[in-house]
């Protein structure tokens, strides 16, 4: 298990928000935290602590400048997502991103668009591609959510579909949509499922809020998944000391 840090950008600022409130015009975005530091500050912190595989997520327009500053501060140390297409993916790789992260571009109109996925893979290479399968349960099954988590796709996340999608990418990133940003505990059934189904590096996000949660997560996943933590972390206004998380994960899960 590795700790994969995150930098979420909204209106050019580093924030922690409840992701499921983002894409609705008739609903106020719930902001857990707005930082006084810029994106490069956090990128430098993660570089200092030798944390790799973290992600910068651009939540809507107006975040490109901040994202590029983070990539410049930690070249090859961060992945980037949010509005990635074949038109801009190479730009971010050239700017220092180790990978680009995609969801809505390839899950278009509620379906997996294989042509778009293959085009993106051919453009930047499988080794630079992370597919985000952030999902929500419906009728006892997991489905990928698109358009800022406002719409169900018809893409069911299961052992067969993950085996297929892994052939196109280097890593997976999966947010538990129902619990992300709420600091209310992880979605344990999803953690178990992902641990059983995935065979490439996979990062889970959603609800981890304490070292005890981290230990439980690692046990549920049999050490097979990586983890990211946002709103619960002290550097984002939470109660969980960032330094404790870094130390715990680097020492192999010893409390």
Secondary structure, DSSP 4 states (H G I P E B T S, - for coil): --B--EEEEETTEEEEE-GGGTT-TTS---EEEE-SS-HHHHHHHHHHTT--SEEEEE-SSS-HHHHHHHHHHTTTTEEEESS--TTTHHHHHHTT-SEEEESTTTEETTEE-HHHHHHHHHHH-GGGEEEE--EEEETTEEEEEETTTTEEEEEEESHHHHHHHGGG-SEEEEEBTTTTTS-S---HHHHHHHHHH--S-EEEES---SHHHHHHHHHHTTT--EEE--TTBGGGT-SB-HHHHHHHHHTTS--
